[in-house]
Amino acid sequence: MRSDREQAIFSNRYDAGRKLAAKLVNYKGKPVVVLAIPNGGLPVALEVALLLEAELDLVISRKLPLPLTPEAGFGAVGDDGTVILNDEVVARIGLSPYQVNYQVNKVKSEIQQRSLLYRENRSVAVVNGKIAIIIDDGLASGYTMMVAVESVRRRRPEKIVVAIPATSEAALRKVREVADEVVTLAIGSATKFYIADFYHYWHDLSNEEAIQCLKEWRLRRFQSNIDRPPEA
């Protein structure tokens, strides 16, 4: 019999990132760009990028919320305009083309605002010919990650690795179809999947906390470059 709740195995997102990084250590020293899905993916990705000594950047993808129940979704939108719809949900709820387009345009606007907030004047990381590791704090439906993968794929990386601390079985199947490799630490077995169940301490990450992760990565990378001895 399956349990109604999962067992918490991570203290917080930073702990999950350190444990996930240990499974990605074979990528250290290779041309890697770690791409976080904000906000929740940033603390996880920070720890991975630091261990791998890799560049850290963002790929912003957002759930398309259902009009009357925004906690549920019917697909996702990427920061390059990529849209993937859950056609089954759209048909079951009976969403009209107008409702779909309205939500898509609304989420695109939110993504643009987030991009300006996080990036300021910094350019998007180059992933052409590199290994792109896309990270979130967990996968429930998988649609935000699928959009992120499709968006990054257009930038011609050598390989796309999806790395997540925990995932539902359904999301894992979907994402495996679009990514070159999927690395995870836990696959949900409860009757209902909630990412928060895998964490002892869980909260919705604020924009300020997300930005602080990016600042910390830049600071620690800058410090490591100072501390590195000069080549002979």
TORDRENFI-622439 format. One record per residue (C-alpha): residue number from 1; residue in three letters; x, y, z. Coordinates in steps of 0.02 Angstrom, whole numbers, plus 50000, padded with zeros to 5 digits. Example, Ala and Ser with C-alpha at 12.3 -4.5 7.8 and 13.67 -1.06 7.14 Angstrom:
BEGIN
+-----+--------+-------+-------+-------+
: num : residu :     u :     v :     w :
+-----+--------+-------+-------+-------+
:   1 :    Ala : 50615 : 49775 : 50390 :
:   2 :    Ser : 50684 : 49947 : 50357 :
+-----+--------+-------+-------+-------+
This chain:
BEGIN
+-----+--------+-------+-------+-------+
: num : residu :     u :     v :     w :
+-----+--------+-------+-------+-------+
:   1 :    Met : 50000 : 50000 : 50000 :
:   2 :    Arg : 50063 : 50172 : 49957 :
:   3 :    Ser : 50082 : 50308 : 50086 :
:   4 :    Asp : 49985 : 50472 : 50075 :
:   5 :    Arg : 50144 : 50571 : 50111 :
:   6 :    Glu : 50325 : 50557 : 50059 :
:   7 :    Gln : 50468 : 50549 : 50184 :
:   8 :    Ala : 50568 : 50711 : 50197 :
:   9 :    Ile : 50747 : 50674 : 50144 :
:  10 :    Phe : 50817 : 50850 : 50121 :
:  11 :    Ser : 50841 : 50982 : 50255 :
:  12 :    Asn : 50810 : 51122 : 50130 :
:  13 :    Arg : 50847 : 51166 : 49949 :
:  14 :    Tyr : 51032 : 51197 : 49983 :
:  15 :    Asp : 51049 : 51025 : 50061 :
:  16 :    Ala : 50960 : 50951 : 49910 :
:  17 :    Gly : 51081 : 51043 : 49796 :
:  18 :    Arg : 51233 : 50973 : 49884 :
:  19 :    Lys : 51165 : 50796 : 49875 :
:  20 :    Leu : 51118 : 50818 : 49693 :
:  21 :    Ala : 51291 : 50889 : 49653 :
:  22 :    Ala : 51370 : 50729 : 49720 :
:  23 :    Lys : 51280 : 50633 : 49581 :
:  24 :    Leu : 51340 : 50756 : 49449 :
:  25 :    Val : 51523 : 50762 : 49499 :
:  26 :    Asn : 51574 : 50671 : 49339 :
:  27 :    Tyr : 51534 : 50834 : 49247 :
:  28 :    Lys : 51663 : 50933 : 49345 :
:  29 :    Gly : 51799 : 51002 : 49233 :
:  30 :    Lys : 51689 : 50990 : 49078 :
:  31 :    Pro : 51611 : 51136 : 48983 :
:  32 :    Val : 51453 : 51148 : 49088 :
:  33 :    Val : 51322 : 51284 : 49111 :
:  34 :    Val : 51202 : 51259 : 49256 :
:  35 :    Leu : 51031 : 51333 : 49219 :
:  36 :    Ala : 50910 : 51359 : 49363 :
:  37 :    Ile : 50722 : 51373 : 49348 :
:  38 :    Pro : 50678 : 51514 : 49471 :
:  39 :    Asn : 50633 : 51537 : 49603 :
:  40 :    Gly : 50644 : 51370 : 49691 :
:  41 :    Gly : 50777 : 51296 : 49578 :
:  42 :    Leu : 50907 : 51429 : 49617 :
:  43 :    Pro : 50968 : 51370 : 49789 :
:  44 :    Val : 50983 : 51193 : 49720 :
:  45 :    Ala : 51074 : 51252 : 49564 :
:  46 :    Leu : 51190 : 51364 : 49666 :
:  47 :    Glu : 51263 : 51216 : 49759 :
:  48 :    Val : 51282 : 51115 : 49599 :
:  49 :    Ala : 51367 : 51257 : 49505 :
:  50 :    Leu : 51489 : 51288 : 49648 :
:  51 :    Leu : 51540 : 51106 : 49662 :
:  52 :    Leu : 51559 : 51086 : 49474 :
:  53 :    Glu : 51645 : 51256 : 49461 :
:  54 :    Ala : 51523 : 51294 : 49322 :
:  55 :    Glu : 51434 : 51448 : 49258 :
:  56 :    Leu : 51263 : 51481 : 49336 :
:  57 :    Asp : 51121 : 51560 : 49239 :
:  58 :    Leu : 50932 : 51551 : 49224 :
:  59 :    Val : 50804 : 51474 : 49110 :
:  60 :    Ile : 50637 : 51550 : 49157 :
:  61 :    Ser : 50485 : 51442 : 49129 :
:  62 :    Arg : 50318 : 51464 : 49214 :
:  63 :    Lys : 50162 : 51361 : 49238 :
:  64 :    Leu : 50003 : 51413 : 49147 :
:  65 :    Pro : 49878 : 51425 : 49291 :
:  66 :    Leu : 49697 : 51373 : 49272 :
:  67 :    Pro : 49584 : 51528 : 49278 :
:  68 :    Leu : 49484 : 51477 : 49433 :
:  69 :    Thr : 49612 : 51364 : 49519 :
:  70 :    Pro : 49782 : 51447 : 49492 :
:  71 :    Glu : 49872 : 51317 : 49598 :
:  72 :    Ala : 49838 : 51194 : 49457 :
:  73 :    Gly : 49905 : 51213 : 49280 :
:  74 :    Phe : 49869 : 51169 : 49100 :
:  75 :    Gly : 50045 : 51185 : 49028 :
:  76 :    Ala : 50192 : 51302 : 49035 :
:  77 :    Val : 50281 : 51446 : 48946 :
:  78 :    Gly : 50467 : 51473 : 48921 :
:  79 :    Asp : 50569 : 51634 : 48918 :
:  80 :    Asp : 50592 : 51619 : 48730 :
:  81 :    Gly : 50405 : 51604 : 48700 :
:  82 :    Thr : 50399 : 51415 : 48694 :
:  83 :    Val : 50226 : 51351 : 48746 :
:  84 :    Ile : 50177 : 51172 : 48789 :
:  85 :    Leu : 49996 : 51138 : 48831 :
:  86 :    Asn : 49923 : 50993 : 48928 :
:  87 :    Asp : 49791 : 50957 : 48796 :
:  88 :    Glu : 49702 : 50832 : 48909 :
:  89 :    Val : 49673 : 50964 : 49044 :
:  90 :    Val : 49625 : 51098 : 48916 :
:  91 :    Ala : 49493 : 50981 : 48844 :
:  92 :    Arg : 49429 : 50919 : 49012 :
:  93 :    Ile : 49409 : 51095 : 49084 :
:  94 :    Gly : 49341 : 51160 : 48920 :
:  95 :    Leu : 49458 : 51309 : 48904 :
:  96 :    Ser : 49421 : 51419 : 48753 :
:  97 :    Pro : 49560 : 51480 : 48636 :
:  98 :    Tyr : 49531 : 51654 : 48710 :
:  99 :    Gln : 49559 : 51591 : 48888 :
: 100 :    Val : 49716 : 51497 : 48835 :
: 101 :    Asn : 49789 : 51646 : 48742 :
: 102 :    Tyr : 49747 : 51764 : 48885 :
: 103 :    Gln : 49841 : 51656 : 49011 :
: 104 :    Val : 49987 : 51630 : 48892 :
: 105 :    Asn : 50009 : 51817 : 48864 :
: 106 :    Lys : 49991 : 51852 : 49050 :
: 107 :    Val : 50127 : 51726 : 49095 :
: 108 :    Lys : 50241 : 51789 : 48956 :
: 109 :    Ser : 50228 : 51963 : 49033 :
: 110 :    Glu : 50271 : 51893 : 49205 :
: 111 :    Ile : 50422 : 51802 : 49132 :
: 112 :    Gln : 50484 : 51961 : 49049 :
: 113 :    Gln : 50471 : 52056 : 49214 :
: 114 :    Arg : 50565 : 51919 : 49306 :
: 115 :    Ser : 50701 : 51915 : 49174 :
: 116 :    Leu : 50729 : 52102 : 49190 :
: 117 :    Leu : 50731 : 52088 : 49380 :
: 118 :    Tyr : 50856 : 51945 : 49387 :
: 119 :    Arg : 50970 : 51984 : 49240 :
: 120 :    Glu : 50975 : 52174 : 49246 :
: 121 :    Asn : 51101 : 52211 : 49106 :
: 122 :    Arg : 51185 : 52041 : 49104 :
: 123 :    Ser : 51174 : 51939 : 48944 :
: 124 :    Val : 51109 : 51761 : 48932 :
: 125 :    Ala : 51241 : 51626 : 48955 :
: 126 :    Val : 51306 : 51543 : 48797 :
: 127 :    Val : 51264 : 51357 : 48795 :
: 128 :    Asn : 51307 : 51320 : 48613 :
: 129 :    Gly : 51418 : 51165 : 48611 :
: 130 :    Lys : 51415 : 51149 : 48801 :
: 131 :    Ile : 51329 : 51034 : 48925 :
: 132 :    Ala : 51173 : 51118 : 48994 :
: 133 :    Ile : 51116 : 51054 : 49164 :
: 134 :    Ile : 50939 : 51116 : 49199 :
: 135 :    Ile : 50888 : 51115 : 49382 :
: 136 :    Asp : 50729 : 51139 : 49482 :
: 137 :    Asp : 50684 : 51093 : 49661 :
: 138 :    Gly : 50567 : 50956 : 49602 :
: 139 :    Leu : 50448 : 50901 : 49464 :
: 140 :    Ala : 50262 : 50880 : 49491 :
: 141 :    Ser : 50181 : 50882 : 49318 :
: 142 :    Gly : 50345 : 50906 : 49223 :
: 143 :    Tyr : 50278 : 51039 : 49103 :
: 144 :    Thr : 50386 : 51184 : 49163 :
: 145 :    Met : 50540 : 51074 : 49142 :
: 146 :    Met : 50485 : 51013 : 48971 :
: 147 :    Val : 50468 : 51193 : 48912 :
: 148 :    Ala : 50638 : 51235 : 48986 :
: 149 :    Val : 50718 : 51090 : 48893 :
: 150 :    Glu : 50638 : 51137 : 48728 :
: 151 :    Ser : 50691 : 51318 : 48751 :
: 152 :    Val : 50871 : 51273 : 48790 :
: 153 :    Arg : 50877 : 51146 : 48648 :
: 154 :    Arg : 50854 : 51289 : 48524 :
: 155 :    Arg : 51018 : 51363 : 48589 :
: 156 :    Arg : 51112 : 51209 : 48524 :
: 157 :    Pro : 51196 : 51135 : 48678 :
: 158 :    Glu : 51300 : 50978 : 48659 :
: 159 :    Lys : 51192 : 50889 : 48788 :
: 160 :    Ile : 51046 : 50929 : 48903 :
: 161 :    Val : 51045 : 50852 : 49077 :
: 162 :    Val : 50893 : 50877 : 49188 :
: 163 :    Ala : 50939 : 50865 : 49372 :
: 164 :    Ile : 50807 : 50870 : 49509 :
: 165 :    Pro : 50806 : 50814 : 49691 :
: 166 :    Ala : 50633 : 50735 : 49678 :
: 167 :    Thr : 50504 : 50697 : 49545 :
: 168 :    Ser : 50337 : 50613 : 49517 :
: 169 :    Glu : 50335 : 50457 : 49410 :
: 170 :    Ala : 50226 : 50541 : 49278 :
: 171 :    Ala : 50340 : 50694 : 49264 :
: 172 :    Leu : 50494 : 50583 : 49253 :
: 173 :    Arg : 50421 : 50490 : 49104 :
: 174 :    Lys : 50379 : 50652 : 49014 :
: 175 :    Val : 50548 : 50734 : 49043 :
: 176 :    Arg : 50646 : 50580 : 48993 :
: 177 :    Glu : 50567 : 50596 : 48821 :
: 178 :    Val : 50642 : 50770 : 48791 :
: 179 :    Ala : 50805 : 50772 : 48891 :
: 180 :    Asp : 50966 : 50679 : 48850 :
: 181 :    Glu : 50988 : 50625 : 49031 :
: 182 :    Val : 50887 : 50641 : 49191 :
: 183 :    Val : 50969 : 50634 : 49363 :
: 184 :    Thr : 50860 : 50625 : 49518 :
: 185 :    Leu : 50875 : 50572 : 49700 :
: 186 :    Ala : 50696 : 50522 : 49736 :
: 187 :    Ile : 50544 : 50464 : 49637 :
: 188 :    Gly : 50377 : 50492 : 49721 :
: 189 :    Ser : 50271 : 50343 : 49768 :
: 190 :    Ala : 50132 : 50425 : 49868 :
: 191 :    Thr : 49955 : 50433 : 49800 :
: 192 :    Lys : 49973 : 50622 : 49783 :
: 193 :    Phe : 50138 : 50706 : 49741 :
: 194 :    Tyr : 50194 : 50863 : 49832 :
: 195 :    Ile : 50372 : 50927 : 49811 :
: 196 :    Ala : 50366 : 51003 : 49986 :
: 197 :    Asp : 50347 : 50830 : 50064 :
: 198 :    Phe : 50529 : 50790 : 50022 :
: 199 :    Tyr : 50594 : 50940 : 50121 :
: 200 :    His : 50599 : 50965 : 50311 :
: 201 :    Tyr : 50601 : 51153 : 50286 :
: 202 :    Trp : 50500 : 51220 : 50140 :
: 203 :    His : 50439 : 51393 : 50091 :
: 204 :    Asp : 50401 : 51489 : 49933 :
: 205 :    Leu : 50563 : 51573 : 49886 :
: 206 :    Ser : 50549 : 51762 : 49868 :
: 207 :    Asn : 50624 : 51861 : 49724 :
: 208 :    Glu : 50748 : 51937 : 49848 :
: 209 :    Glu : 50808 : 51765 : 49902 :
: 210 :    Ala : 50825 : 51710 : 49721 :
: 211 :    Ile : 50928 : 51863 : 49677 :
: 212 :    Gln : 51037 : 51833 : 49830 :
: 213 :    Cys : 51080 : 51659 : 49762 :
: 214 :    Leu : 51145 : 51738 : 49601 :
: 215 :    Lys : 51244 : 51867 : 49700 :
: 216 :    Glu : 51320 : 51731 : 49810 :
: 217 :    Trp : 51375 : 51630 : 49659 :
: 218 :    Arg : 51459 : 51782 : 49580 :
: 219 :    Leu : 51544 : 51827 : 49744 :
: 220 :    Arg : 51609 : 51651 : 49776 :
: 221 :    Arg : 51668 : 51627 : 49597 :
: 222 :    Phe : 51758 : 51795 : 49605 :
: 223 :    Gln : 51840 : 51744 : 49769 :
: 224 :    Ser : 51893 : 51575 : 49701 :
: 225 :    Asn : 51975 : 51660 : 49551 :
: 226 :    Ile : 52073 : 51772 : 49670 :
: 227 :    Asp : 52127 : 51624 : 49777 :
: 228 :    Arg : 52178 : 51516 : 49628 :
: 229 :    Pro : 52369 : 51513 : 49609 :
: 230 :    Pro : 52440 : 51583 : 49446 :
: 231 :    Glu : 52486 : 51458 : 49311 :
: 232 :    Ala : 52670 : 51424 : 49291 :
+-----+--------+-------+-------+-------+
